[in-house]
Amino acid sequence: MGFLLSKLLPPLLMPLGLALVLQVLGLLGHRRRWGPWLSWGGLGRLWLASMPLVSRQLIRGLEERAARISPAVIPRADVVLVLGGGLSPALPPRRGVEVGEAGDRLLTGVELMRQGKAPWLLLSGGKVSFNADDPAPPEARSAAALAGRLGVPPMRIVLSEAARNTAEEARALQEMAALRSWRRVLLVTSATHLPRSLATFRRLTDLTIIPVACDFQLPARGSMGRPTLAGTLMDLQPSSSALAGTSQALRELMGLAAYRLRGWS
């Protein structure tokens, strides 16, 4: 039940969900003085969250933090851990495992293996589904199939198939590390997710965790050119992609706060 609530409640606090809730409350209370204020507050929040300017600042804050904590030269370790995300299973009509934006996690892990940074590749990712008889396998298996196609020897791949969130991934790593005498871990995940995942793994394990950020959505501040009037006007217009970026960043920030409250980071 706790895991289900962790999936159901956060969307209601995201910009779109909260805006809809405020709109409904505003309609129900339209005869009262506070009704219109709730409606306009919902619309204003939604517009603000949909502005590319806002989305970019939130994402950049997380990604710049990830860039600061990732070492410039990646050292050797006992295992490369790739957190789940960014892969779609090989279910019809797909011809095989498909890679989304966060699939850079797996590609980065494979590249670290090619560079000889660790002898083992640990792929994490459980099955998160609320459908009966869902044929999709745990994401770790899809990642293993793709890693094998990319040249990683199957005997060097270890799977963590039960973890459904970052805290569970950390606990699973601690158990595997104890069995295999691992002490140093290269933690590979998306830049926006790295601050929360690093804090969680360092809190819930006694291992040396070396962060490796990937899947950067934005270039550095000095690599985007100079602002113009047209660009500024575009940054203030609502955009569905900007809303998605804002929601992603807020989800990470809220997740970090929730993990700290529960003692997970």
N, C-alpha and C positions, 0 to 999 in steps of 0.2 A: 504493500500500500504506500509506503514511503517513497519508493521509486516512482510509482505512478503519479503521486502528487508532485514530485519534482519535475515531471514532464508536463503536467496539466496546469500548474499554477503560474510558472514564469511567463508563458505567453500572454496571460492577462495583465502582466506588469510591463510588457513591451509596448512601444509607442502605438502600434496599431490596435492591440487588444485593449489597452487602457483608454484610447480615444473612443473606441466603440462602447466601452462600459460607460464612459462619461456622457456620450451621446444618448444612450438609453436612459440613464438617470435624468438627464436634462429633459428628455421627452416626457418621462413619467412625472416630472415636477415642473412642467411648463407653466402651470398656473401660479407657481411660487416664485419668489424673487430670485432664489438661487438657481432655478432651472436653466434660464438662458446662460448664466455664467458657467455652468457645467458644460453646456453644449459648446460655447465658444472656447472654453478651456481645452476641451477635447480636440477641436479643430486646430487650435493654435499649437498644441503639443504635437499633433500629427504633422503639421506643416513644418515645424521646427526640426523634427526628427527626419523629415524627408529632404532637407536641404543638404546638397553636397558639401557645403562648407562645414556644417556640423558633423556630418558623417566622417569627413576626412580628418577632422581634428581628433575625434574620439579614436578612430582606428590608428592614426599616426601616434597618438600617445602610447598605445599598447605596443605598437611595432618598434618605436624608438627605444622603449624600455627593453624589449626583447633583444634588439641589436646591441644594447649596452652590456647585457649580461651574457651574451654568447661570445666565447673566445674567438679572437681573430684567427688563431691557428688551432685547429681541432686536435687534441691529443689522442693517444691510443687509450683504449679502454677494454674491459672484458666483454662487453656486449653493446650492440646498437639497439636501442629500444625505439620502435616507431609506434606512436599512439594511433589509434583507429580514427578514421575519417577520410572522406574524399573518394571512396570506392563504391561502385555499384556492382552487385553480384551478377554472375553470368546466368541470368534468367531470360527466357524468350521475351522479346525478339532480339535481345542482345546476342552477339556472336561470342562474347567473352566478357571478362571483367572490364568495366569501363572506369575511367579516371576522371574525377571532377577536379575543382580548383584545389581543394585540400589534398589531392593525390600527390602533390609535391612532397608530402611527408614520406611516402614510400620511396619515391624517386631519390630523395636525399639520403635515405637510409641505405638504399642499394649502392649509391655512389660512395658512401663512406665504407661500405664493405669492399668495393673495388679498390679503394685506396689503402686497404689493409688496416683500417683503424680499429677493428675488433674482429675476433674469430667467430662471433655469433650474431645473428640477426633475430631479435625478439619482436614478433609482430603481435600487437595487442588489438583486441576488438571483439566484443561479444555480439550476441544477437539481440537487438532491441526491436521488438515488434509487439503490437497489441492485437494482431489478427490470429485467428485460429488456423492451425495447420499451415502456417507460413513456410514455404519451401526454401526461403533464403537461408544460406548457411551463416555462421558467425563471420563477421567481417575479416577476422584474422585469417580464415581459410582463403578468402578471395585475395587477400594481400599476399599470402604464400604462393598461390597459383601464379600471380603476376610477377612476383619476385623471381620465381623459378624461370619464367619466360625471359626475364631480364638478365639471367645469367648467374644468379646466386645458387650455389649447390644446395639441394634440398636437405642434406645432412647438416648444413650450417644454419638452418631455419628452425626456430622454436616458436610455438604458438601459445598465446594466452587468450583463450576463447570465451572465458566466462565474464570478464570485466565489462560493465555497461556504462561506467563513468570514470572520471579521473581518479577519484579516491579508490575505487575498486581496482583500477589498473596499478596503483601504487602498492596496494596490499598484495596483489598477485605477484608483482615484481619482487617484493621482499621474500615471499615464500620460494620463488624459483631461485633467487640469488643464494638463499641459504642452502639449497640442494646442490647447486652447481659451483659454489664458492666464488661467485661474482662479487667484486667490490667496487669497480668503477663502471659507470653506465653513461653512455651517450644518449641523452633524451632528445628525440627528434619530434617536433610538432610545429604547428602553424605559429607564426609570430604573435598573432593576437591571443593565442591560447597559452603561449609559453609562460608568462608571468604566473598565472594560476597553477599550471601543471608543475612548474618548478617548485613553487612554494609547497604544494601538496606532497610531492615526492620527497622533498627534504624533510618534511614534517613526519611522514608516515613510514619512512625507511631509515635505516642506519647506513646507507650506501653513499658513495661519492657520486653525486649527480652532476653531469656536465651538460649544460643546455646547448642545443643546436637549433637555432631558429630557421624556418624556411617559410614558403608560401606568403611572402610579403606582398600585400596588395598595393602598396604605394611606394614610389621612389623616395629618396631623401629629399628634404625640403629644398635644397639648392638645385635639384634636378628637374624642376617642373616649369622653368621659365619664369618670366615676370608677369604679374597680374595685369589684366586689362579691364576696361569697363565692361566689355562684352562678357569676359570670363566671370567677372564679379556678379553680373546679372544672372548668368547661368547658375552660379553657385547658390543663389538665393531661391531658385525655382524648385518646386518639389520634384523628386525623382524616385521611382520605385527602387532602383538600384541603391540609391543613397539611403532610403529607408531600411533596406536589408542590411547595409553596412552599419548603420546606427544601431539596429537591433542586435546585430552580432557583437558589437563592442559593448553595449549595455549588458548583454547576457554574460559576457566574460567578467565585467566589473561586478555585477550582482553575484555571479558565481563565486568570485574571489571573496566577497564580503560574507556570503553564506558559509563557505568553507572555513573561514576564520572563526565564525560564530560556533561552528560545530567542532572546532579544534582539528580540522583537517589540513590547515595551511598556516 
